[in-house]
Amino acid sequence: NDAESSHSNGGKRGGTASTSATFDDKEMDEDGYYGMFGRKKRGFVSGLMRQLVRVPYRFLFGEYRSVEPGTLILVRHGESLWNANKTFTGWADPDLSQQGYREVEHAARLLVEGGYNVDIVFTSRLKRAIRSSWILLRELNEVYLPVFKSWRLNERMYGALTGLSKTETAERLGAELVQEWRGSLRSSPPALNPADKYYPGRDRRHADLSPAQIPLTESLLNCMERTKPVWLDKISYEIACGRNVLVVAHANTLRGLVKIIDGIGDDEIQDIAIPTGIPIIYNFDSNLNPIPPSSDQKTVSQVHMKGVFLEKPGLLKEAIKREVEWCAAVPDYEMVMSRSANTAMTPLQRSLSKLEAEREVQDWAEQFIDEAADEEEDDGSDGKLTLVEQDEDKVWEKGLNEIEDGEYFDPDRAMFEEEIVIKEKSLIEEEGEELIAPLFNSNGPCVTAMPASEVVPGLGPVPVNKEASLIVMIRHGKTENNKLGLFTGWDDVPLASDGVEEAKEAGRLLKLHGFEFDAVYTSWLSRAIETAWYVMDEMDCLWLPIIKSWRLNERMYGDLTGLSKAMVKQRHGDKQFKAWRRGYAVNPPRVSSFSPQYPGNDIRYNKYLKDIRISVSETLIRSIESRKFSLHRKLPKSESLKDCMDRTIPYFTEQIMPEAIDKGKRVLIASSENAIRGLLMHLCEIPEDKIAGLEIPNGLPLIFDMNSKCVKLLDDGSGSDPLEKYNFGASASYLFRPCINPDGSDDDGCDFTFLADNDTVLSSSDSELIESIRKPVDAQG
């Protein structure tokens, strides 16, 4: 990064990551940010022309008005597994503990109760923060929102302390620590050796960073400076545009943001603490100055900060400690907390009922909190650091004595007599090589064999699939609507429990075969987003960018949405049903403008969809209904298969291809059946009159090889023929053509093809179907 300047650690070369006041173009587009909300880099001429058109357009339609700044919500991730066992974490990547899950779910319920909504999310590239973001959005029912993952929001790099626990620290720290680490704000732990297993330079999530950007150690000040460009170039921009921003990160990077926002000095920042799982809310004036909380409100804030805690820190942790005792006294509590998405309650009712139950435990548990006792020690990695600056020699001398006694010592959190004071204003109170099976070619599906390292134990790890420009398509796991045979379309239903397992199994299978991805694309529908998430979670790549587009949504079934196939046949006849379902250019009945199935009544499309034209009729209808001018876009009221393909295929050719495939990236696409049909129609050149005969099984990875231009399946170890295990429909032979390389040779990735076993007895109809599928495409006409 040529635009960045290096901040050295006491003259040590490569000691800390370089920082800059602003981003260069490459980093501005980290995680696809440039494409967000149309914020794309344009040349001078195109930018000028855009403004010449936009200005009169906005005046004409009344869009030129002052925009109130958005709200900023800061949330520190929940407790991690390393937080729980008091291990220095930094850039290491442990997951959330069970308590961490609970903390983040509780934070989400506080946001629901407060009526907060989110427009855009920023988080780090570390799992504990990314998973916390997912839990928050899932509880808020907003998983469709864009989430941008930046290395600049990673936790402070703890250098050679990373991964050390109490015992290891006692063995490795020496007396020279006192002289070397002078000053808790500007001094750094010993640098990490690049040969260390925790060195981030060997982690694929940081492969885009230069050696100068990867810190070997950081002082608290280095870490805070690293976060500054995220605020200057992205977060503050979004807030100024009126969007509500959620930042889910770590103690020290959040302290860095707070330092910038509140203008806190270097000494005062040590009085700031960021507890896990409690939202901090900032409101701003037109100049993006933070607005202090009103004196007539019951709020909890912290010295030097204008941000407001949504709950007094410490209550939830005490409640969790005493939960077993409470359950014995209040049996109904466990029943309330176990309510799932299948409970006959709305998401809002479910969240608020759980929050109320948690509050009852907190109110009861508060009596056991000893205000005079020292605050419970944090984990020493992402936790609260030094809150009051003391004489450094005494701090380190005391720490070394604790280490010698086998006690835990956090070098960045000095022990002190008076803890930080948290002000509650209403009370004026303080507080090896793979073995390849013999090649067997036929016109059946190309199946890649199970890696030998899994079949024959002891041969080493699974080799990574290094093929460039690989596309893996997965239809989402089953939903309850799928199981009941209901038309779903754009209706946003979650995965069923077996659908979740299908998605996880797809991830495990891809990982077993050594697949890696560079980008993930999905729709705005929860079932597809959840599928992508579970696949990535199983593959341990949650840090990958996820690009969500409405153009990968399922076909919009109009007035058939929510009806079963049997209901449609009964009401409209079998002939009409087949025409609607299988006809390429036949539209189902349209929904009305005020139907719950109309996408224009869903906030995600009404508020965020900007890349389709304005609808004059809908604008007129909405304006009359609201008694004020209300611009509305031409959203689909029903779609034929052709309509669905006409938005899906161009998105693939104009976005996914140039942004990812042409750059050699390996791509995962998780979507719905008809969107994937569109992609396969384009890639496999399936005729329009045949595409409706193609069935896409739920949760099955379909691998399209850009080199041999064919679809491959993965051996799942079951020994079953995929054509007998899965239903690909009458047009399956268009999907499973022979895999031939451009030079005419057979694709050596096709390890075997299943044929019916001699002992297997098939019915005549089944035999005819399988034979028709296995015939060459040309032979079928």
Sequence and secondary structure as in RCSB ss.txt:
>XXXX:A:sequence
NDAESSHSNGGKRGGTASTSATFDDKEMDEDGYYGMFGRKKRGFVSGLMRQLVRVPYRFLFGEYRSVEPGTLILV
RHGESLWNANKTFTGWADPDLSQQGYREVEHAARLLVEGGYNVDIVFTSRLKRAIRSSWILLRELNEVYLPVFKS
WRLNERMYGALTGLSKTETAERLGAELVQEWRGSLRSSPPALNPADKYYPGRDRRHADLSPAQIPLTESLLNCME
RTKPVWLDKISYEIACGRNVLVVAHANTLRGLVKIIDGIGDDEIQDIAIPTGIPIIYNFDSNLNPIPPSSDQKTV
SQVHMKGVFLEKPGLLKEAIKREVEWCAAVPDYEMVMSRSANTAMTPLQRSLSKLEAEREVQDWAEQFIDEAADE
EEDDGSDGKLTLVEQDEDKVWEKGLNEIEDGEYFDPDRAMFEEEIVIKEKSLIEEEGEELIAPLFNSNGPCVTAM
PASEVVPGLGPVPVNKEASLIVMIRHGKTENNKLGLFTGWDDVPLASDGVEEAKEAGRLLKLHGFEFDAVYTSWL
SRAIETAWYVMDEMDCLWLPIIKSWRLNERMYGDLTGLSKAMVKQRHGDKQFKAWRRGYAVNPPRVSSFSPQYPG
NDIRYNKYLKDIRISVSETLIRSIESRKFSLHRKLPKSESLKDCMDRTIPYFTEQIMPEAIDKGKRVLIASSENA
IRGLLMHLCEIPEDKIAGLEIPNGLPLIFDMNSKCVKLLDDGSGSDPLEKYNFGASASYLFRPCINPDGSDDDGC
DFTFLADNDTVLSSSDSELIESIRKPVDAQG
>XXXX:A:secstr
 TT B   BTTBTT S  B SS  HHHHTGGGGGGGGG     HHHHHHHHHHHHHHHHHTT  S      EEEE
E   BHHHHTT   TT    B HHHHHHHHHHHHHHHHTT   SEEEE SSHHHHHHHHHHHHHHT TTS EEE 
GGGS    GGGTT  HHHHHHH  TTHHHHS  TTT       TTSTT GGGSGGGTTS TTTS S   HHHHHH
HHHHHIIIIIHHHHHTT  EEEEE HHHHHHHHHHHHT  TTGGGG    BT  EEE B TT  B    TTS  E
EETT   EESS TTHHHHHHHTHHHHHHH THHHHHHT  TTSSS HHHHHHHHHHHHHHHHHHHGGG  TTS  
    SSSS   SS   HHHHHHHHHHHHHTT    TTS   SS   EEEGGGTEE            SS EEE  
 HHHHSTTS S      SSEEEEEE   BHHHHHTB  TT    B HHHHHHHHHHHHHHHHTT   SEEEE SS
HHHHHHHHHHHHHTT TTS EEE GGGS    GGGTT BHHHHHHHH HHHHHHHHH SS       TT TTSGG
GSHHHHHH  SS B HHHHHHHHHHHTS    B   S   HHHHHHHHHHHIIIIIHHHTGGGT  EEEEE HHH
HHHHHHHHTT  HHHHTT    BT  EEEETTTTEEEEE  SS   HHHHS   TTHHHHS   B TTS B TT 
 B     TT    HHHHHHHHHHHS GGGG 
